[in-house]
Amino acid sequence: MTSLPSSVIKWRFFRRQMPPNVVSSLWLLCIAASIAGKITALADSDKSVLLRFKETVSDPGSILSSWVKESEDYCSWFGVSCDSTSRVMALNISGSGSDKGTSKISGNRFTCGDIGKFPLYGFGIRRDCAGNRGALAGNLPSVIAGLTELRVLSLPFNSFGGEIPVGIWGMEKLEVLDLEGNLMTGSLPIHFTGLRNLRVVNLGFNRISGEIPNSLQNLSELEILNLGGNKLNGSVPGFIGRFRVVHLPLNWLQGTLPKDIGDDCGKLEHLDISGNFFTGRIPESLGNCLGLKSLLLYMNTLEETIPIEFGNLEKLEVLDVSRNTLSGPLPAELGNCSSLSVLVLSNLYNVYQDIHSVRGESDLPPGADLTSMTEDFNFYQGGIPEEITRLPKLKILWVPRATLEGRLPGDWGSCQSLEMVNLGQNFFRGEIPVGLGKCKNLGLLDLSLNMLTGELLKEISVPCMSVFDVGGNSLSGLIPEFLSNTTAHCPPLVHFESFSIESYNNDPSSVYLSFFTDKAQVGASLTAVGGDGGPAVFHNFADNNFTGTLKSVPLAHERLGKRIAYIFSGGGNRFYGQFPGNLFDNCDELKALYVNVSFNKLSGRIPEGLNNMCTSLKILDASLNQILGPIPSSLGDLASLVALNLSWNQLQGQIPESLGKKMKALTFLSVANNNLTGQIPESFGQLRSLEALDLSSNYLSGGIPNNLVNLKNLTVLLLNNNNLSGQIPSGFSTFAVFNVSFNNLSGPLPPTNGVTKCSSLVGNPYLRPCHVFSLTTPSSDSRGGSVGDSTTEDYASSPVENAPSQASSGKDGFNSLEIASIASASAIVSVLIALVILFFYTRKWHPKSKIMATTKREVTMFMDIGVMITFDNVVRATGNFNASNLIGNGGFGATYKAEISQDVVVAIKRLSIGRFQGVQQFHAEIKTLGRLRHPNLVTLIGYHASETEMFLVYNYLPGGNLEKFIQERSTRAVHWRVLHKIAFDIARALAYLHDQCVPRVLHRDVKPSNILLDDDHNAYLSDFGLARLLGTSETHATTGVAGTFGYVAPEYAMTCRVSDKADVYSYGVVLLELLSDKKALDPSFVSYGNGFNIVQWACMLLRQGRAKEFFTAGLWDAGPHDDLVEVLHLAVVCTVDSLSTRPTMKQVVRRLKQLQPPSC
């Protein structure tokens, strides 16, 4: 039988006469059947969409292996959720973020497990990714738009690329769009038709560019907006304040923050706009966001003050405004933020230190560099209001190096919640307040490098603290017997294990605790010196005026028991008495002990049983004391010792053979500058881990052991200034630092490969002559070379390797590596210990900066000089920086004369591209320098900074520089009154930089070529602030630090730790040059021996009563003899080794004023 079409059948069926109720029932059945058919058809359509999705993507990890056509129950497929009618409502497939198995090579790989790389990202949205496997790849299929009932599209941490399909922007029922951690490109649409129910947009860490479109404000249901880690640019719209959670970190957003961002922000809980380029003021309207819990503004260029309106934010838990250019006083109104638990006002740690492992170079705009971030340029005024320290829930107060001053707050409330306080590197004065003694849960307290005085309070819970740092103050008295040593229940050790995902959503303050714990944990810094990375305690009392004998380490009893490593730093104080006193009483209850008691007044003999007192000793630095007697043989039984520094004491006798037999872990050994005799032990050849050995400046005799050559790790060997004899074994002179000068060595020079300098071999009368080849660094000033600016480096060459070249002129220069050898390898050991003990200051990320991408040719002016200065007229006036206009050339760049108009001449210092640390922080700090005004500072008029060109505009001074003046002085008589005026002018300028500037400015390169003169011999200091702003130049003379050799203070050269007293030293050298006819490293000094300089010459003449010979003949004949000698004494005092003995520049100014010659 031939079947009829269904329509015909249907209609024949309906022509039969039926009762009304039957007809009605049939109608309902027909409608239901029709709907069911449509649902089945739509459901079948969803299944086909899913299968087409699978066919389109790459799935190397077989994530979609359950998606097979034969399976009818597609709602049970992995990642698929359906409603009661089998319509697909959610597609939730979270990948692992791995590119493995894909054809794409991606620089942007952020996974939900990358917590350590982005530790402060994701409050309110972070999720757990445990168990995720593989990653889908390819372009995101447009077929997804066919899932018309889809509410949730969540495909984070896969490798989807290309633009987001247009169809997704038209999906009517979509509530969650989550593509975080993929490779999506393109921009967000200006207009779209769907998404009216969208509640979550999570597109963080893709490659989306363009601006944030206004179309997002039409999404009335939107609560969470995450666009962080993309390449968005332009400004941020004010409507983002309407949402509940907003994350925009690590984009290229710029401009000022909108004033209306807080006009409608009643729902806002988390706002993160860190890591962008925002400028201008922080909007006061943010104080209207009464529900705000976390506000992250760090790492921008925001300016001016913290708004007092923030005091309205009673629910605020975390406020981080670090790494901006904020200024002004801290608002006391922050004390009204009753829920505040984390307050970060400055931060020397880089949050994004591993950013290049997540973002590739190809992702960065032209000229930008995210491997290095800005320094913190928040420079506040005044102190910390007590309203802040009384906050009841405050856990973290973090404000290092922010120019805070005055006294520490006296009222800390009950402070039961307080766990971390970092106020280091500020200008706080006075005593440590008693109120801090109530803070029994403090695990970290950093008050280092301030100006604190008085004695330590016994009430402070030092024995329970994991980090206690008061180093670099002027504290005095005894280290007390702290009350918490025996009675307190200590808080947990500051030791990082992992971040908690739950904290990101429930307790942001715990995230910050974990972050700073990770950065500040001591144990991680000890792995290079025998540590295992486990829990450790760091107590730093160094560089104060503490006295008394060494007591047992201040550790609470519950900290003992072999569980922790302990670092005691007490160097640079006035401790006296027998070494080691009671310091090692609890040593064997520690897993490891690291001790620095250098530069004190410790005396007595090293006890024979020291090995039994402290078997866990890892580092011992007892240098620069008054320890007597022999080195006990039992010291060699300290098998765990990694570094031993006993230099600069009064040790006698022979070096025991035992030192080389059991100390297999020993890396650094220095016994330099003692009175040791006998031979170098052959057992030293067994110290397989040894990297640096310094036996210099003793009375050692005999030959150099041949087996030292077998120490494969040895790079520093200093044997100079002894009585060693015999030949130099082959292979020794290939060490990185090697010095055997001033011994009685004989025979031929070993092969050197051009590494060893002749200065490392001089003073051995029986050694064959050292032939040299020269490497000369050109002068850094086109007006004529100076010793400070040009250096001839003479390297030894053996006849086998190099034909003899012209001999040295007699002056041996010094490279940065050799400075350490000249000063003794004890400095190297001290540097090692500083790296361990002062980890708190060395672990911060090297601050080069991210660079603002701009091609603007603007010249920013700090003052009106009556004529417009533009980029073009600077280029025109300098002849496109033509050499004919060159007036100076130094380590930071070249200086040109520029006649802007007929009556206006300026000096243009063109900075070397590649020298600067980043346009963003350049803008920030140059504004600080632009505000400095003093009669004896060269005036900084303006500047230009872009990724292709950077220059500074100064006032032009026609008198040249002081270097030229000194050179030409022999051709003309110069009156004492002129020299005094020059010295007085520069002293005033330095005193202003040190004492009146906020923040204070350290010059770091005071030398004659940086002192300019006008026609009336008024002196002006130039290049102030550039050493900090631009970093150390690789071409800047031959020191490894900012500065010029001959003028650099010895402590700065050896430790790289700069202070105002380093500028005082440099000034003293300049003053000596001004008085005499000698240069800092004058060639005439060669007859006195290697390294002899103008400071030593002045001291020698004063000791011998020959001061007259120091001055130029004309000056001594015409000048007042008593005043000249007084000024000479002043210059010498400025250059003494003891920092405490050197005067301040304010004291120098006062003394010069007293010696001021009468006017005509």
Secondary structure, DSSP 8 states (H G I E B T S, - for coil): -----HHHHHHHHHTS---HHHHHHHHHHHHHHHHHHHHHHHHHHHHHHHHHHHHHSB-TT-TTTT--TT-S-GGGSTTEEE-TTS-EEEEE-------TTSS---S----TT-TTTSTT--TTT----TT-----EEE--GGGGG-TT--EEE-TTSEEEEE--GGGGG-SS--EEE-TTSEEESB--S--S--TT--EEE--SS--EE---GGGGG-TT--EEE-TTSEEEE---GGGGGSSEEE--SSEEEEE--GGGGTT-TT--EEE--SSEEEEE--GGGGG-TT--EEE--SSEEEE---GGGGG-TT--EEE--SSEEEEE--GGGGG-TT--EEES---S-TTTTGGGTS-GGGS-TT---SS------EEES---HHHHT-TT--EEE--SS--EEE--S---S-SS--EEE--SSEEEE---GGGGG-TT-SEEE--SSEE-SB--TTS-GGG-SEEE-TTS--EE-----GGGTS-------------HHHHHH-HHHHHHHHHHHHH-SGGGGGGGT--S--EEEEE--SSEEEE---S----GGG-SSS-EEEEE--SSEEEEESSTTTTTTGGGSSEEEEE--SSEEESB--TTHHHH-TTEEEEE--SS--EE---GGGGG-TT--EEE--SSEEEEE--GGGGTS-TT--EEE--SSEEESB--GGGGG-TT--EEE--SS--EE---GGGGG-TT--EEE--SSEEEE---TTGGGSSEEE--SSEEEE-----TT-SBGGGTTT-TEE---EEEEEEE--S-TT---TTT-EEEEEEE-TTTS-------S-----HHHHHHHH-THHHHHHHHHHHHTHHHHSS---------------EESS--SS---HHHHHHHTTTT-GGGEEEEETTEEEEEEE-SSS-EEEEEEE-TTTSS-HHHHHHHHHHHHT---TTB--EEEEEE-SS-EEEEEE--TT-BHHHHHHHGGGS---HHHHHHHHHHHHHHHHHHHHTSSS----S---GGGEEE-TT--EEE-STTHHHHH---TTSTT-SSSS-TTTS-HHHHHH----HHHHHHHHHHHHHHHHSS--TT-GGGGGG-TT--HHHHHHHHHHTT-GGGGS-HHHHHHS-HHHHHHHHHHHHHHT-S-TTTS--HHHHHHHHHHT-----
